[in-house]
Amino acid sequence: MSKFTIPDKVLYVCVGSKCGKRGGKDMYKLAKSYIKHHHGREELEVIETECTDRCKYAPVCSIQPGNTWLKEYHPKEVLKLMDLID
């Protein structure tokens, strides 16, 4: 049985129909690649979610814990926020 690790922080990126079309899918791929090169695996994990029910604010993402939400974001905003996680 493999070890189950719990990350300190989790970035949830909505890739549902509206968010996905407005950059959510690309943001998910970018964030996964970014943490692979800039963060330890235990520190931050990126998870794609199908829908957060906030379609009028698409794209949206959330960092937990801390209940930080970004709406209508630009990828640079998300990466900057990820840089602050240490």
C-alpha angles and dihedrals in degrees: 000000000000125000115267110219125197115210122226092229135016127205110206112199118192112225097172120136099282098033091044092054092047096053106287095118092048091046091053092053092045093049093048091051092044096055091045089062103030110030139046116252094241093052103058134009127190118215127182116222125199099222137349094188092242097108096145088063096047129192101042135168136174136208117210139232098036096045093243113168129188121197130190086002132176114226090243089063092054094046091049090052090048089053089058091059108094 
